[in-house]
Amino acid sequence: MSAKAPREDYTDADIEVSPPKTFAAGIGGVYHSMEPAIRQLGVARTAALMAKINHKDGFDCMSCAWPDPDHRKLAEFCENGGKAVTWEATPLRIERSFWREHPVASLLDKSEYWLGQQGRLIEPVYKAKDSDHYEPVSWDDAFTIVADRLTELDDPNQAAFYTSGRASNEAAFVYQLFARALGTNNLPDCSNMCHESTGTAMSYSVGIGKSTIAYSDFAAADLIIIMGQNPGTNHPRMLTALQGAKENGATIVAINPLPEAGLIGYKDPQRVRGYLGTATKIADQFIQIRSGGDMALMQAVSQRVLSAEQAAPGTVLDHDFLARHCDGFEAFAEHLTGLDDHEVALATGIPAAEIDELAARYLKAERVIVCWAMGITQHRKGVDTIKEIINLLLLRGNIGRPGAGASPIRGHSNVQGDRTMGVWEQMPDSFLDALGAEFGFDPPREHGVDSVHGIRALDEGKIKVWVGLGGNLLGAISDTALAESAMRKTRLSVQLSTKLNRSHVVTGEEALILPVLGRTEIDLQESGPQYVTVEDSVCAVHASHGQIPPISAEVRSETAIVAGLAQATLRDRHGIDWAAMLRDYDVIRDHISRVVPGCADYNAKTRTRDGFVLPNGPRDARRFDTATGRARITVNHLEHVHCPAGRLLLQTVRSHDQFNTTIYSLNDRYRGIKKGRHVVFVHPDDVAQLGLRDGQHVDVFSEWPDQPDRVLRGLRIVAFPTARGCAAAYFPEANVLVPLDSTALESNTPVSKAIVVRLEPAA
């Protein structure tokens, strides 16, 4: 076993570029997952942990929210899941000497990669107002500091409580209760920056902002359309489900500006032919769309469906479903008669014949699933694009029957559960009524700030205390410079974390880092070992049990820390028994059963080996809890991004060895990048047309109306087969190019796709 934190940060001096891969996983996936685990954790520790990932008596993988099949394999995890466990369960510790040797100012120029590689946080540390060093502090003193700063506020809305999607249901429930008992709905979370567009669109159209399918539906589908998503890197276990669907006869269509290895081919590492045979072809059709053209594509396909119905009345549309369950069809059909084919071509960048082919596949299929992720949600018209996806599904009744439905693919392992538990700045009155009845107080009703509005409120001096339950807001949010300047204006910033990240080194006047247990670690409280629960992308809730002793006697669970903060701050206000929730998480789950819809008998249900599935109106009964009581087919006006000559449309992407802002290594194996991250992917013909060359270093300027240009300097051009006129660079480095106010309509999600940029030779 060998684990050593790097003393020096990386540079791109040794970056290597090779051709992109044409398949995902295979023996390479096994090697790149197990080699770092064995090297850093040792054989015994690796075996003990990897055998328990995503198993019914084990722990839920922290690397994504992909659902678990009913029958688990021995190794029920992917390459990135193995890396996530290695990253969390590392024996490396940040000792007190680190804080003595590293003033906060000295950490400001360190990369996310370097910070994360320093090891686990093992005790609370505090940075005083006039100090540039974190110093160890007791838990009691840490709680007192937070309690004092919160009680000193003139208004509870001067505090905000941010949440990462990796927090458990128990921690999330106690967290939102703490905020609301204090008197604020300022509960921004990571969903604001990813699938908020999904929740906004689907809640309006079908009455629920979640997937309308079950895991088993993939095996029953005739057609699966994957839009703006890269399963091979971000949800690798999805490839196994897609492989199974293909073996059952399904057709798969991939829609993306970049060709992604996992959507080209897949070698299942748990089959012999995954090592020796050829890769399974995943996408039967790859539509290389211009960034931001998905809304136009969906309208064009729907138009062709309507034309087919006109040619053969009564044989194409699901008239019974439309009559029983939908409204808005007539206005929608009328609107699409005016769809301009030339505008569609400009928006999508693809020939009409490819759209015809996709429409023919849709018309042939009886059961259709559409999946999507950030490539759809992080556009200015992301909400309307998702409404158009729902429109297309509704036309032929592809919601509420086996093998069909809408499937937003979540990223964080419990981001959906956090929202179910009440972590949202806009929870409905019905939830707040139930919360108030359970705990004997009247929760605030005024909506709070989301992540973008929260940064704006920090910048304006309206928020004085910022608490982060996991995550790395400053790494994830757009407009990096403004966000960091805003955070420095707070009186106190608090982070509950396992490892260092950017949000620990850009702080308020005072700062606390509170070290938390990892998902892999045993949580022992007064009543005995505890388990927590999580919800996956298809609304399935199940338990997660830590397996190994904590990294330090001083780390505490997120649930315990939140309950401790609440008890220190609120004491006996409202008569809430925080200590009881801390002693035994069953007490929390009993509260959940009486407050959260669909969670009756929560303790009993989560103790079963399979857990349970939350109710889902569209999926379970074709019930649509919208304002009209019916699924709403909507009229949405097409708008695509104009890109002037000499400019490109840039999107941010994650590398293969990355989970959100966490960087496992400096490699992006599937795209052919090693030992670096400061690259911009550009089509070879665009490189030549711009008078540049492959390998040249450029400065990337983003252009915004009525705003100065923003710049990301010194990126190496990588000639890559992306869509013409499009480019890509890594998140979070490219966040500097997006202004805080550039957000999706309705959802306020930062627009990290289709950014108009120009490339200039590096200064």
C-alpha positions, 0 to 999 in steps of 0.5 A: 500500500502506497499513498502520499499527498503531492507537495507540488501542484500539477502543470500542463507541461507534460500533457499528452494527447492521443486519439479518442477511444471508440468504446468504454470499460473493458479490461482498461476500466477494471485496471484503472479502477482497481490499480489506484485502489490497491495502491492506496488502500491495500488488497484487503481494504480494497476487497472489503469495500468493493464487495459492498458497493451498492449491495443490499447490506452494503453502502450506496456508491457516492459517485452517481444516482444510477439505480440498482437492479433487483439482482446484484452482481458480485461487483456492482460498481463501475470504474468511477465508483471504484475511484470514488471509494478510493478517494474517500477511504484513503488512509491519507490524513490532513494532520495539524502540521498541514495547517501550520505550513499552509496559510490560507492565502498559500492555498488560493493558487492550488488546483481542485486536484491538488486540494483533494489529494491532500487527504481526509479532514480529521478534526474541526478547524477554525480560521479567526477573523484576523488570521490567515491560518486554520487552527484545530478547535473543539466540537463544542467551540465550533458549535458555539461559534456557529450558534453565536453568529446565527443568533447575532443576525438581525434577520434569519434570512441573513443565513443560507444553508447550501446542500450537496446531493451526497447528503443522506435523507436523514441529514437533509431532513434535519438540515431543512428542519434546522433552517426553517426552525431558525426562520428561513427558506434559504436552502440553495442546493446543487440541483439549482445548477443541474436538473432544476430545469428538469424539475421546472419543466416536468412539474408543469407538464406532468406534475412531478419533477422526477423520472417516470420510469422504473429500472426494469423499463429499460429492458422493455423499451423498443427505443431509447433516446439519450440526449445531452448525456455521457453515460460512459463517464458520468453514469457508467453502470447505465451502459450495462442496462443499455446493453441489456436493452439492445439484447432484448431488441431495443434501438438506441439513438445518441444525440450529442455534440461530441462523440462519446466512447460509451455511446459508440461501444461497450465492453462489459467488464463482467463478461468474458467477451468484454475482455476478448470480444468486440465491443457491443455497439450502443448507438444505432444512430448518432445525431451530432447536433449543434449545441443548443439545437435539441429543442428544434430537433424535438419540435421537428420530430413531433412535426413529422409525427403529426404529419404521419397522423394526417397521412393515416388518420387514427393510426399514429397518435394515441388518441385515447391517451390524449383524450383521457389524460392530456390538454393543449394538443390542438394549440401545439399542433397548430403551432408546429404547422409554422415550424420553419425547416430552415430555422431547424437546420440552423439550430441543429446543424444536421440534415433533414434526412437524419431527422427523418430517420429519427422520426421513423424510429420513433414512429416504429417503436411502441415503447420509448424512453428519453434520457437526458442530463446537463447537456439539455438542462444548462441552456437558456431554453433548457426548460422549454426543451424538456417540455418538448421532450415531454410533448413528443412522449405524450403524442404516442402515450409514452408515459405511464406504461412499461418500457416508456417514459421520461428519464432525467439522469441525476448526478449526485447519489442522493440529489433527488432524495435531498429535494424529497426531504425538503431541501428546496427554497420553494417547498409547497405549503402542503409540505410546510404545513405537515412540517409545522404540525409535526414540530409545533411551529409555523415554518416561514412561507417566503421563498428563499434564495437558490444558488445563483440568487444566493451568490448575488445576495452574498455580493450585496451583503444580504447574507452574513452566514453561509453553511455548506452541507457538503459540496463545493459551491465555489467550484461548481457555480458560474462566474467564479470571480464574482462568486469568490468575491461575494463569499469573502463578504460573509461574516462566517462560512462553514463547510461540512466536508470529507476533503479539501476543496475550493470552498475551504480556501475562499472564505468569509471573515471567519471560517469553519471546516467540520469533518464528516464521516464518509459513506464508507464509514461506520456511524456509531451513535449512542443507540448503536450503529446507524444506517442512512437512506438515499433515493436514486434516479427512479425514486427507489429508496434504500439503506446505506450501511458504513463498513469500515472504522472512521478515519479519525475519532474526531469526525462526525456524521453529517446528521450528528453535526447538523443536529448538534448545530441546531441544538446549540443554536436553537436550544429548546425553541419550538420544543424540538428534541434534537438530541433524540434525533442525534442518538437514534436516526429511527427518530428522524425516520419516524418524523419523515414518515409523518411529514414527507409524502409517500414515506409512511412506515419509513423505518419499516420500509427502509429496513427491508433488503430492497427498500421501497419505491416512492409513489409516482403519479404518471408512472403508477396510474397515469395521474398528473398532478398539474394545475389542470389535473392532466398532462400538459402539451405545451407551446414553446417558441423556438430560439437558438443561439446566434453564433457570429462568424469566427466564433464557436459555441463552447460547452463545459464537460467533465473529464472521465476521472472526475465527479462534479468538481472532484478530480480523481486524476489528470487523465480523460482516457476516453477523449485521449487526454493525459496529465492535464486539463487546460485544453479546448476541444475544437473540430479540425476544420474549425481550427484551420478556418480560424487560422489556428493549429492543433496543439497551439495555446489560445486564450478563450474569450466569452462574449456577452451582450452589454458585458465585458468579455471574460477570458480563460487563458492558456488552453491547448487546442485539441483537434477533436471530432466535435460538431462543426462550430462547437467546442468544449472545455472542462468544468469547473475551470471554464466556469469563469466564462459564464456570468452569474446572470446568464441563466436558463429561463424559469429555472435560473440554472447557470447556462454552461452550454452554448457559450459564444467564444472566440479563440485568440493566440495565447498572450 
